Amino acid sequence: MHDPAATPPPPAPELFTWEFATDPYPAYAWLREHAPVHRTRLPSGVDAWLVTRYVDAKRALADPRLSKNPVHHAEQAHAKGKTGIPGERGAELMTHLLNIDPPDHTRLRRLVSQAFTPRRVAEFAPRVQELTDGLIDAFAAKGEADLIHDFAFPLPIYAICDLLGVPREDQDDFRDWAGMMIRHGGGPRGGVARSVKKMRGYLAELIHRKRDDPGDDLISGLIRASDDGEHLTENEAAAMAFILLFAGFETTVNLVGNGVYALLRNPDQRERLQRSLDAGETGLLATGIEELLRYDGPVELATWRYATEPVRLGGQNVAVGDPVLVVLAAADRDPERFDDPDRLDLSRSDNKHLGYGHGIHYCLGAPLARLEGQAALGTLLTRLPDLRLAVDPSDLRWRGGLIMRGLRTLPVQFTAVRD
């Protein structure tokens, strides 16, 4: 009798190609089954461990031996500028929550949490809805749009700028800098670094102005925040404002873009959601956003971690200084954790996905992203009920960056709406 265990596994899939970027999930399924903690060379030339099973991913995200501080990278000289956000080192923007460990992380998170409160986010909901409606108004009469360029991209930029306290007359500059990050996210890092440098200069100037003339905005709140008399330094305030902007806008661009695309590709689920919205219900929209985060979320890999001591993970020995990348997209489709994980089910109730991380580095901006995602998808489906793809899915292209997962464009058509 043939022993299935003796059958060699199929050949390992090629990672980080354009074909892989279009649909990485078959490759991640192979890794989960055959090499759940897998050492590979990234396109940048950096060697790193990829963690793909849910149980290992959750453990790694919360393991204090896996540091967020790039100083622990064993090949720091070789990899300088190849990990983390391009340009943040040169722009003195390293002291933010994605790059530090306790106790500094604990202090900074506590200070930032005083300014970036759930109440502040909840009070911001009417402005998010106003921005959402205004962007749809701009293209509703045309009967067509690129939902990335015309909607998913500007919505979180203008929202986070408003929240931070960037004056309206300066917000288009931020849109330009953010656009540079999106366009160059999968290619040369220099274009992103130039935008980061310009953003850093602007934020330093804005923080000086807010110190003299504070308002009811997030940057003023960061300046005022104190813990036993200890305040954020100027570099810390600039770095925190930067990471709230940087991490806050692209995740929402991708949440909206990927989410709309998933709904258009799963018409049964889209129809369920539209019926629910037409009935004035919000429950399916709320669980649906969580399912879209799990199914094809905006963050494909969690940001960099570095082993500070030997770690045994998924049967592999991770050496001191080795980079570790937790593949959220793979963990969130693990059949050991989620029933029928490749099926989109907007009413999925047992859905403890890792889309916004886990442990002390759980995404601080998750409530804002959820608010923006619900406003964007709910309003789009309500106002443009016959929304449909304007191109064949094979014509769509995904951005090739390592951490984020998002479409370059999303051309759609619909019945023009005229006042």
Sine and cosine of phi, psi and omega as CSV:
sin_phi,cos_phi,sin_psi,cos_psi,sin_omega,cos_omega
0.00,0.00,0.68,-0.73,-0.05,-1.00
-0.94,0.33,0.73,-0.68,0.02,-1.00
-1.00,-0.04,0.93,-0.36,-0.02,-1.00
-0.86,0.51,-0.48,0.88,-0.03,-1.00
-0.92,0.39,-0.36,0.93,-0.02,-1.00
-0.99,0.13,-0.19,0.98,-0.01,-1.00
-0.96,0.29,0.84,-0.54,0.00,-1.00
-0.91,0.41,0.54,-0.84,0.02,-1.00
-0.92,0.39,0.39,-0.92,0.09,-1.00
-0.88,0.47,0.36,-0.93,-0.04,-1.00
-0.87,0.49,0.53,-0.85,0.00,-1.00
-0.88,0.47,0.66,-0.75,0.01,-1.00
-0.95,0.30,0.43,-0.90,0.08,-1.00
-0.99,0.15,0.76,-0.65,-0.06,-1.00
-0.98,-0.19,0.44,-0.90,0.18,-0.98
0.91,0.41,0.45,0.90,0.18,-0.98
-1.00,-0.02,0.12,-0.99,0.06,-1.00
-0.92,0.39,-0.55,0.84,0.05,-1.00
-0.91,0.40,-0.64,0.76,0.05,-1.00
-0.88,0.47,-0.68,0.73,-0.01,-1.00
-0.87,0.49,-0.56,0.83,-0.01,-1.00
-0.91,0.41,-0.67,0.74,-0.01,-1.00
-0.50,-0.87,1.00,0.01,-0.05,-1.00
-0.99,0.15,-0.14,0.99,-0.20,-0.98
-0.92,0.39,-0.60,0.80,0.11,-0.99
-0.88,0.47,-0.63,0.78,0.04,-1.00
-0.91,0.42,-0.65,0.76,0.02,-1.00
-0.92,0.40,-0.57,0.82,0.07,-1.00
-0.89,0.46,-0.65,0.76,0.05,-1.00
-0.89,0.46,-0.72,0.70,-0.02,-1.00
-0.89,0.45,-0.69,0.72,0.02,-1.00
-0.83,0.56,-0.66,0.76,-0.07,-1.00
-0.98,0.17,-0.66,0.75,-0.18,-0.98
-0.95,-0.32,-0.45,0.89,-0.05,-1.00
-0.49,-0.87,0.93,0.36,-0.16,-0.99
-0.89,0.45,-0.48,0.88,0.17,-0.99
-0.86,-0.51,0.95,-0.30,-0.29,-0.96
-0.83,-0.56,0.82,-0.58,0.04,-1.00
-1.00,0.04,0.77,-0.64,-0.04,-1.00
-0.57,-0.82,0.33,-0.94,0.10,-1.00
-0.99,-0.11,0.82,-0.57,-0.02,-1.00
-0.98,0.18,0.29,-0.96,0.02,-1.00
-0.83,0.56,-0.44,0.90,0.01,-1.00
-0.97,0.25,-0.18,0.98,-0.08,-1.00
1.00,-0.10,-0.11,0.99,0.02,-1.00
-0.99,0.13,0.70,-0.71,0.10,-1.00
-1.00,0.03,0.69,-0.72,-0.04,-1.00
-0.48,-0.88,0.36,-0.93,0.10,-0.99
-1.00,-0.03,0.74,-0.68,0.09,-1.00
-0.97,-0.23,0.81,-0.59,-0.02,-1.00
-0.95,-0.31,0.86,-0.51,-0.21,-0.98
-0.87,-0.49,-0.33,0.95,0.01,-1.00
-1.00,0.03,0.54,-0.84,-0.09,-1.00
-0.85,0.52,-0.75,0.66,-0.09,-1.00
-0.90,0.44,-0.64,0.77,0.05,-1.00
-0.94,0.35,-0.64,0.77,-0.02,-1.00
-0.88,0.47,-0.73,0.68,-0.02,-1.00
-0.89,0.46,-0.63,0.78,0.01,-1.00
-0.92,0.40,-0.69,0.72,-0.04,-1.00
-0.91,0.41,-0.62,0.78,-0.03,-1.00
-0.89,0.46,-0.45,0.90,-0.05,-1.00
-0.95,-0.31,0.07,1.00,-0.08,-1.00
-0.99,0.17,0.90,-0.44,-0.03,-1.00
-0.92,0.40,-0.24,0.97,0.04,-1.00
-0.98,0.22,-0.21,0.98,0.05,-1.00
-0.98,-0.19,0.99,-0.17,-0.11,-0.99
-0.99,0.16,0.49,-0.87,0.11,-0.99
-1.00,0.00,-0.17,0.99,-0.11,-0.99
-0.99,0.11,0.87,-0.49,-0.03,-1.00
-0.87,0.48,-0.24,0.97,0.01,-1.00
-0.88,0.47,-0.36,0.93,-0.03,-1.00
-1.00,0.05,0.00,1.00,0.02,-1.00
-0.94,0.34,0.82,-0.57,-0.08,-1.00
-0.90,0.43,-0.45,0.89,-0.04,-1.00
-0.94,-0.35,0.69,0.72,-0.14,-0.99
-0.85,0.52,-0.66,0.76,-0.04,-1.00
-0.90,0.44,-0.69,0.72,0.00,-1.00
-0.93,0.37,-0.62,0.78,-0.17,-0.98
-0.99,-0.13,0.06,1.00,-0.06,-1.00
-0.81,0.58,0.79,-0.61,-0.02,-1.00
0.99,0.11,-0.04,1.00,-0.02,-1.00
-0.96,-0.27,-0.09,1.00,0.09,-1.00
-0.86,-0.52,0.34,-0.94,0.00,-1.00
0.97,0.26,-0.30,-0.95,-0.05,-1.00
-1.00,0.07,0.79,-0.61,-0.01,-1.00
-0.82,0.57,0.76,-0.65,0.12,-0.99
1.00,0.05,-0.17,0.98,-0.09,-1.00
-0.93,0.37,-0.52,0.85,0.00,-1.00
-0.93,0.38,-0.76,0.65,-0.02,-1.00
-0.91,0.42,-0.47,0.88,-0.02,-1.00
-1.00,-0.01,0.13,0.99,0.00,-1.00
0.83,0.56,0.75,0.66,0.01,-1.00
-0.86,-0.51,0.49,0.87,-0.08,-1.00
-0.99,0.14,-0.37,0.93,-0.14,-0.99
-1.00,0.07,0.87,0.50,0.09,-1.00
-0.85,-0.52,0.07,-1.00,-0.20,-0.98
-0.91,0.41,-0.36,0.93,-0.01,-1.00
-0.99,0.15,-0.14,0.99,-0.11,-0.99
-0.86,-0.51,0.10,1.00,-0.10,-0.99
-0.75,-0.66,0.31,-0.95,-0.03,-1.00
-0.88,-0.47,0.21,-0.98,0.16,-0.99
-0.86,0.50,0.53,-0.85,0.07,1.00
-1.00,0.10,-0.23,0.97,-0.02,-1.00
-0.88,0.48,-0.64,0.76,0.01,-1.00
-0.88,0.47,-0.67,0.74,-0.01,-1.00
-0.87,0.49,-0.72,0.70,-0.01,-1.00
-0.90,0.44,-0.74,0.67,-0.04,-1.00
-0.91,0.41,-0.67,0.74,-0.02,-1.00
-0.89,0.45,-0.64,0.77,0.02,-1.00
-0.90,0.43,-0.68,0.73,0.02,-1.00
-0.91,0.42,-0.73,0.69,-0.03,-1.00
-0.91,0.41,-0.60,0.80,-0.01,-1.00
-0.90,0.44,-0.42,0.91,0.07,-1.00
-0.92,0.39,-0.50,0.87,-0.04,-1.00
-1.00,-0.09,-0.61,0.79,-0.10,-1.00
-0.98,-0.19,0.95,0.30,-0.15,-0.99
-1.00,-0.05,0.39,-0.92,0.12,-0.99
-0.84,0.55,-0.57,0.82,0.01,-1.00
-0.90,0.43,-0.67,0.74,0.02,-1.00
-0.88,0.48,-0.67,0.74,0.02,-1.00
-0.90,0.43,-0.71,0.70,-0.02,-1.00
-0.88,0.48,-0.64,0.77,0.00,-1.00
-0.94,0.35,-0.29,0.96,-0.03,-1.00
-1.00,0.08,-0.15,0.99,-0.08,-1.00
-0.83,0.56,-0.71,0.71,0.01,-1.00
-0.87,0.50,-0.59,0.80,0.01,-1.00
-0.93,0.37,-0.64,0.77,0.06,-1.00
-0.88,0.48,-0.67,0.75,0.02,-1.00
-0.91,0.40,-0.63,0.78,0.03,-1.00
-0.89,0.45,-0.69,0.72,0.04,-1.00
-0.90,0.44,-0.68,0.73,0.01,-1.00
-0.86,0.52,-0.77,0.64,-0.01,-1.00
-0.90,0.43,-0.64,0.77,-0.02,-1.00
-0.90,0.44,-0.64,0.77,0.02,-1.00
-0.93,0.37,-0.64,0.77,0.04,-1.00
-0.92,0.39,-0.62,0.78,0.05,-1.00
-0.82,0.58,-0.57,0.82,-0.10,-0.99
-0.94,0.34,-0.37,0.93,-0.01,-1.00
-0.81,-0.59,-0.03,1.00,-0.10,-1.00
-0.87,0.49,-0.56,0.83,-0.05,-1.00
-0.98,0.18,-0.15,0.99,-0.06,-1.00
-1.00,0.07,-0.38,0.92,-0.02,-1.00
0.98,0.21,0.06,1.00,0.02,-1.00
-0.37,-0.93,0.38,-0.92,0.01,-1.00
-0.24,-0.97,0.34,-0.94,0.26,-0.97
-0.98,-0.18,0.96,-0.28,-0.14,-0.99
-0.92,0.40,-0.30,0.95,0.11,-0.99
-0.97,0.23,-0.85,0.52,-0.08,-1.00
-0.92,0.40,-0.66,0.75,-0.14,-0.99
-1.00,0.03,-0.27,0.96,-0.17,-0.99
-0.64,-0.77,-0.89,0.45,-0.12,-0.99
-0.91,0.42,-0.53,0.85,0.00,-1.00
-0.98,0.20,-0.80,0.60,-0.05,-1.00
-0.94,0.35,-0.49,0.87,-0.07,-1.00
-0.83,0.56,-0.84,0.54,-0.04,-1.00
-0.95,0.33,-0.45,0.89,0.05,-1.00
-0.89,0.45,-0.80,0.60,-0.02,-1.00
-0.92,0.40,-0.57,0.82,0.00,-1.00
-0.91,0.41,-0.76,0.65,-0.05,-1.00
-0.94,0.35,-0.55,0.84,0.08,-1.00
-0.88,0.47,-0.71,0.71,0.06,-1.00
-0.86,0.50,-0.70,0.71,-0.05,-1.00
-0.90,0.43,-0.66,0.75,0.00,-1.00
-0.94,0.33,-0.45,0.89,-0.05,-1.00
0.99,-0.16,0.38,0.92,0.09,-1.00
-0.96,0.28,0.83,-0.56,-0.01,-1.00
-0.84,0.54,0.56,-0.83,-0.06,-1.00
-0.82,0.57,-0.60,0.80,-0.06,-1.00
-0.94,0.35,-0.26,0.97,0.01,-1.00
-0.98,-0.20,-0.09,1.00,-0.17,-0.98
-0.94,0.33,-0.47,0.88,0.04,-1.00
-0.93,0.38,-0.47,0.88,0.12,-0.99
-0.88,0.47,-0.70,0.72,0.03,-1.00
-0.89,0.46,-0.61,0.79,0.03,-1.00
-0.89,0.46,-0.65,0.76,0.02,-1.00
-0.90,0.43,-0.72,0.70,-0.01,-1.00
-0.90,0.44,-0.68,0.74,0.02,-1.00
-0.91,0.42,-0.61,0.80,0.05,-1.00
-0.88,0.48,-0.60,0.80,0.06,-1.00
-0.90,0.44,-0.63,0.77,0.02,-1.00
-0.90,0.43,-0.68,0.73,0.01,-1.00
-0.90,0.43,-0.73,0.68,-0.10,-1.00
-0.92,0.40,-0.56,0.83,-0.09,-1.00
-0.97,-0.25,0.15,0.99,-0.09,-1.00
-0.86,0.51,-0.52,0.85,-0.03,-1.00
-0.97,-0.24,0.12,0.99,-0.06,-1.00
-0.83,-0.56,-0.59,-0.81,-0.02,-1.00
-0.84,0.54,0.66,-0.75,-0.08,-1.00
-0.99,0.16,-0.21,0.98,-0.07,-1.00
-0.89,0.45,-0.63,0.77,0.00,-1.00
-0.89,0.45,-0.65,0.76,0.06,-1.00
-0.91,0.41,-0.69,0.72,-0.04,-1.00
-0.87,0.50,-0.62,0.78,0.02,-1.00
-0.90,0.44,-0.65,0.76,0.02,-1.00
-0.92,0.40,-0.64,0.77,0.04,-1.00
-0.87,0.48,-0.66,0.75,0.00,-1.00
-0.90,0.45,-0.68,0.74,0.02,-1.00
-0.91,0.41,-0.64,0.76,0.01,-1.00
-0.90,0.43,-0.64,0.77,0.00,-1.00
-0.89,0.45,-0.69,0.72,0.03,-1.00
-0.88,0.47,-0.66,0.75,0.01,-1.00
-0.91,0.41,-0.71,0.71,-0.05,-1.00
-0.89,0.45,-0.62,0.79,0.04,-1.00
-0.87,0.49,-0.70,0.72,0.02,-1.00
-0.91,0.42,-0.66,0.75,-0.02,-1.00
-0.91,0.41,-0.64,0.77,0.02,-1.00
-0.89,0.45,-0.65,0.76,0.07,-1.00
-0.86,0.51,-0.69,0.73,-0.01,-1.00
-0.91,0.42,-0.63,0.78,-0.04,-1.00
-0.95,0.32,-0.48,0.87,0.06,-1.00
-0.89,0.46,-0.63,0.77,-0.01,-1.00
-0.99,0.15,-0.49,0.87,-0.08,-1.00
-0.63,-0.77,0.95,0.30,-0.07,-1.00
-0.93,0.36,0.41,-0.91,0.04,-1.00
-0.77,-0.64,-0.28,-0.96,0.01,-1.00
-0.99,-0.17,0.79,0.61,-0.06,-1.00
-0.82,-0.57,0.12,-0.99,-0.13,-0.99
-0.94,0.35,-0.63,0.78,0.03,-1.00
-0.91,0.42,-0.67,0.74,0.07,-1.00
-0.88,0.48,-0.62,0.78,0.04,-1.00
-0.90,0.43,-0.63,0.78,0.05,-1.00
-0.90,0.44,-0.63,0.77,0.00,-1.00
-0.92,0.40,-0.64,0.77,-0.04,-1.00
-0.97,0.25,-0.47,0.88,-0.12,-0.99
-0.85,0.52,0.72,-0.70,0.05,-1.00
-0.56,-0.83,0.40,-0.92,-0.01,-1.00
-0.70,-0.72,0.95,-0.30,-0.08,-1.00
0.80,0.59,0.67,0.74,0.04,-1.00
0.99,0.11,-0.06,1.00,-0.03,-1.00
-0.99,-0.11,0.79,-0.61,-0.02,-1.00
-0.95,-0.30,0.24,-0.97,0.17,-0.99
-0.93,0.38,0.67,-0.74,0.15,-0.99
-0.95,0.33,0.19,-0.98,0.01,-1.00
-0.88,0.47,-0.67,0.75,0.03,-1.00
-0.89,0.46,-0.65,0.76,0.01,-1.00
-0.91,0.42,-0.67,0.74,0.01,-1.00
-0.90,0.44,-0.69,0.73,0.02,-1.00
-0.90,0.43,-0.67,0.74,-0.01,-1.00
-0.91,0.42,-0.63,0.78,0.00,-1.00
-0.94,0.34,-0.67,0.74,0.06,-1.00
-0.88,0.48,-0.65,0.76,0.00,-1.00
-0.89,0.46,-0.74,0.67,-0.09,-1.00
-0.95,0.32,-0.52,0.85,0.09,-1.00
-0.90,0.44,-0.61,0.79,0.05,-1.00
-0.95,0.30,-0.78,0.63,-0.10,-1.00
-0.90,0.44,-0.77,0.64,-0.03,-1.00
-0.97,0.26,-0.45,0.89,-0.10,-1.00
-0.98,0.17,-0.49,0.87,-0.10,-0.99
-1.00,0.03,-0.70,0.71,-0.12,-0.99
-0.95,0.31,-0.55,0.84,0.06,-1.00
-0.88,0.48,-0.64,0.77,-0.01,-1.00
-0.96,0.26,-0.60,0.80,0.12,-0.99
-0.79,0.61,-0.75,0.67,-0.07,-1.00
-0.96,0.28,-0.59,0.81,0.06,-1.00
-0.86,0.51,-0.72,0.69,-0.01,-1.00
-0.94,0.35,-0.75,0.66,-0.03,-1.00
-0.89,0.45,-0.79,0.62,0.01,-1.00
-0.89,0.45,-0.61,0.79,-0.03,-1.00
-0.91,0.41,-0.73,0.68,0.03,-1.00
-0.88,0.47,-0.69,0.73,-0.01,-1.00
-0.88,0.48,-0.69,0.73,0.01,-1.00
-0.89,0.47,-0.63,0.78,0.02,-1.00
-0.92,0.38,-0.65,0.76,0.02,-1.00
-0.92,0.40,-0.48,0.88,0.01,-1.00
-1.00,0.06,-0.17,0.99,0.02,-1.00
-0.78,-0.62,0.96,0.29,-0.15,-0.99
-0.86,0.51,-0.50,0.87,0.02,-1.00
-0.89,0.45,-0.66,0.75,0.01,-1.00
-0.95,0.31,-0.62,0.79,0.04,-1.00
-0.88,0.47,-0.67,0.74,0.02,-1.00
-0.91,0.41,-0.64,0.77,0.08,-1.00
-0.84,0.55,-0.72,0.70,-0.04,-1.00
-0.92,0.39,-0.65,0.76,0.00,-1.00
-0.90,0.43,-0.66,0.75,0.05,-1.00
-0.88,0.48,-0.66,0.76,0.01,-1.00
-0.90,0.44,-0.70,0.71,0.01,-1.00
-0.91,0.41,-0.64,0.77,0.01,-1.00
-0.89,0.46,-0.48,0.88,0.01,-1.00
-1.00,0.08,0.05,1.00,0.02,-1.00
0.98,0.20,0.31,0.95,-0.01,-1.00
-1.00,-0.06,0.44,-0.90,0.01,-1.00
-0.84,-0.54,-0.18,0.98,-0.09,-1.00
-0.88,0.47,-0.72,0.70,-0.03,-1.00
-0.93,0.36,-0.53,0.85,0.07,-1.00
-0.90,0.44,-0.68,0.74,-0.02,-1.00
-0.91,0.41,-0.75,0.66,0.02,-1.00
-0.94,0.35,-0.49,0.87,0.01,-1.00
-0.91,0.42,-0.64,0.77,0.04,-1.00
-0.88,0.48,-0.66,0.75,0.03,-1.00
-0.89,0.45,-0.65,0.76,0.01,-1.00
-0.93,0.38,-0.61,0.79,0.05,-1.00
-0.92,0.40,-0.57,0.82,0.10,-1.00
-0.89,0.45,-0.62,0.78,0.02,-1.00
-0.96,0.27,-0.70,0.72,-0.19,-0.98
-0.94,0.33,-0.71,0.71,0.02,-1.00
-0.42,-0.91,0.93,0.36,-0.18,-0.98
-0.96,0.27,0.17,-0.99,-0.09,-1.00
-0.97,0.23,-0.37,0.93,-0.03,-1.00
-0.91,-0.40,0.94,-0.35,-0.08,-1.00
-0.98,0.19,-0.69,0.72,0.02,-1.00
-0.82,-0.57,0.68,-0.73,0.12,-0.99
-0.91,0.43,0.40,-0.92,-0.04,-1.00
-0.93,0.37,0.20,-0.98,-0.25,-0.97
-0.88,0.48,0.60,-0.80,0.16,-0.99
-0.74,-0.67,0.43,-0.90,-0.06,-1.00
-0.68,-0.73,0.77,-0.64,-0.03,-1.00
-0.94,0.35,0.79,-0.61,0.04,-1.00
-0.99,-0.10,-0.17,0.99,0.12,-0.99
-0.43,-0.90,0.25,-0.97,-0.01,-1.00
-0.85,0.53,0.71,-0.71,-0.03,-1.00
-0.78,-0.63,0.75,-0.66,0.12,-0.99
-1.00,-0.09,0.89,-0.46,-0.11,-0.99
-0.66,-0.75,0.87,-0.50,0.04,-1.00
0.83,0.56,0.59,0.81,0.02,-1.00
0.99,0.12,0.03,1.00,-0.01,-1.00
-0.91,-0.41,0.49,-0.87,0.06,-1.00
-0.99,-0.11,0.93,-0.36,0.02,-1.00
-1.00,-0.04,0.86,-0.51,-0.09,-1.00
-0.99,0.14,0.33,-0.94,0.06,-1.00
-0.84,0.55,0.75,-0.66,0.03,-1.00
1.00,0.01,-0.14,0.99,0.01,-1.00
-0.95,0.31,0.70,-0.71,0.12,-0.99
-0.96,0.26,0.60,-0.80,0.04,-1.00
-0.80,-0.60,0.79,-0.61,0.04,-1.00
-0.88,-0.48,0.89,-0.46,0.04,-1.00
-0.99,0.10,0.85,-0.53,-0.05,-1.00
-1.00,0.03,1.00,-0.06,-0.03,-1.00
-0.86,0.50,-0.63,0.77,-0.04,-1.00
-0.89,0.45,-0.55,0.83,0.03,-1.00
-0.98,0.22,-0.70,0.71,-0.01,-1.00
-0.87,0.49,-0.61,0.79,-0.07,-1.00
-0.98,0.20,-0.03,1.00,0.15,-0.99
-0.88,-0.48,0.41,0.91,-0.02,-1.00
-0.97,0.22,0.89,-0.46,-0.01,-1.00
-0.92,0.40,-0.27,0.96,0.08,-1.00
-0.95,0.30,-0.31,0.95,-0.02,-1.00
-0.92,-0.39,-0.57,0.82,-0.08,-1.00
-0.86,-0.51,0.76,-0.65,0.08,-1.00
-0.92,0.39,0.73,-0.69,0.06,-1.00
0.71,0.70,0.87,0.50,-0.22,-0.98
-0.92,0.38,-0.36,0.93,-0.01,-1.00
-1.00,0.06,0.08,1.00,0.04,-1.00
-0.98,-0.21,0.72,-0.69,0.09,-1.00
-0.99,0.15,0.86,-0.51,0.01,-1.00
-0.72,-0.70,0.99,-0.16,-0.11,-0.99
-0.90,0.43,-0.31,0.95,0.01,-1.00
-0.99,-0.17,0.21,0.98,-0.01,-1.00
-0.82,0.57,0.83,-0.55,-0.09,-1.00
-0.99,-0.10,-0.65,0.76,0.02,-1.00
-1.00,0.05,1.00,0.06,-0.21,-0.98
-0.68,-0.73,0.87,0.49,0.03,-1.00
-1.00,0.09,0.92,0.39,-0.02,-1.00
-0.95,0.32,0.21,-0.98,-0.01,-1.00
-0.95,-0.30,0.32,0.95,-0.11,-0.99
-0.83,0.55,-0.49,0.87,0.05,-1.00
-0.93,-0.38,0.37,0.93,0.07,-1.00
1.00,0.02,-0.27,-0.96,-0.07,-1.00
-0.26,-0.97,0.52,-0.85,0.04,-1.00
1.00,0.10,-0.40,-0.92,-0.13,-0.99
-0.93,0.36,-0.30,0.95,0.01,-1.00
-0.99,-0.16,0.28,0.96,0.08,-1.00
-0.81,0.59,0.67,-0.75,-0.16,-0.99
-0.84,0.54,0.87,-0.49,0.01,-1.00
-0.91,0.42,-0.50,0.86,-0.06,-1.00
-1.00,-0.02,0.16,0.99,-0.05,-1.00
-0.83,0.56,-0.68,0.74,0.02,-1.00
-0.87,0.49,-0.61,0.79,0.02,-1.00
-0.93,0.37,-0.68,0.73,0.01,-1.00
-0.88,0.47,-0.66,0.75,0.03,-1.00
-0.90,0.44,-0.68,0.74,0.03,-1.00
-0.86,0.50,-0.74,0.68,-0.01,-1.00
-0.91,0.41,-0.66,0.75,0.00,-1.00
-0.89,0.45,-0.69,0.73,0.01,-1.00
-0.92,0.39,-0.67,0.74,0.02,-1.00
-0.90,0.45,-0.70,0.71,-0.07,-1.00
-0.91,0.41,-0.79,0.61,-0.06,-1.00
-0.94,0.34,-0.67,0.74,-0.01,-1.00
-0.89,0.47,-0.67,0.75,-0.03,-1.00
-0.95,0.30,-0.66,0.75,0.04,-1.00
-0.84,0.54,-0.76,0.64,-0.06,-1.00
-0.93,0.36,-0.48,0.87,0.01,-1.00
-0.97,0.23,-0.69,0.72,-0.09,-1.00
-1.00,0.10,-0.47,0.88,-0.02,-1.00
-0.82,-0.57,0.94,0.34,-0.17,-0.98
-0.92,0.40,-0.36,0.93,0.01,-1.00
-0.97,-0.23,0.46,0.89,0.04,-1.00
-0.80,0.60,0.71,-0.70,-0.02,-1.00
-0.49,-0.87,0.40,-0.92,0.05,-1.00
-0.90,0.43,0.65,-0.76,0.01,-1.00
-0.99,-0.14,-0.07,1.00,0.00,-1.00
-0.69,-0.72,0.24,-0.97,0.12,-0.99
-0.94,0.33,0.64,-0.77,0.00,-1.00
-0.80,0.60,-0.52,0.86,0.00,-1.00
-0.92,0.39,-0.28,0.96,0.02,-1.00
-1.00,0.08,-0.20,0.98,-0.01,-1.00
-0.98,0.22,0.53,-0.85,0.00,-1.00
-0.83,-0.56,0.65,-0.76,0.02,-1.00
-0.98,-0.19,0.57,-0.82,0.07,-1.00
-0.93,0.37,0.58,-0.82,-0.15,-0.99
-0.99,-0.11,0.34,0.94,-0.01,-1.00
-0.93,0.37,0.29,-0.96,-0.08,-1.00
-0.98,0.18,-0.71,0.71,-0.16,-0.99
-1.00,0.06,-0.76,0.65,-0.10,-1.00
-1.00,0.02,0.40,-0.92,0.09,-1.00
-0.78,-0.63,0.89,-0.46,-0.02,-1.00
-0.29,-0.96,0.39,-0.92,0.02,-1.00
-0.98,0.19,0.55,-0.83,0.13,-0.99
-0.95,0.32,-0.70,0.72,0.00,-1.00
-0.63,-0.78,0.34,-0.94,0.10,-1.00
-0.57,-0.82,0.98,0.18,-0.02,-1.00
-0.95,0.32,0.77,-0.64,0.00,-1.00
-0.74,-0.68,0.33,-0.94,0.11,-0.99
-0.78,-0.62,0.34,-0.94,-0.01,-1.00
-0.19,-0.98,0.22,-0.98,0.08,-1.00
-0.94,0.35,0.83,-0.56,-0.02,-1.00
-0.86,0.52,0.65,-0.76,-0.01,-1.00
-0.92,-0.39,0.90,-0.44,0.01,-1.00
-0.89,-0.46,0.62,-0.79,0.02,-1.00
-0.91,0.41,0.00,0.00,0.00,0.00
